[in-house]
Amino acid sequence: MLSAGRLVVKLPRTRVDELVASGDGERFDAGRGRPMREWLALDPGSPLPWSRLAREAYAFVHG
């Protein structure tokens, strides 16, 4: 999904941890003041291709 112009995907917590640590995004906050552990909001400046993250998210959700 898109939120404020950023791609938001559901990924395994460890993968989100990696992407946050590398500076590619941050944990998604749905406006409740609490970032979600398995949701990443990709930084618009990240070089990671959206299609790759979308495939990862699909595989995670649909196993």
Secondary structure, DSSP 8 states (H G I E B T S, - for coil): -EETTEEEEE--HHHHHHHHHTTSEEE---SSSS--TTEEEE-TT--S-HHHHHHHHHHHHH-
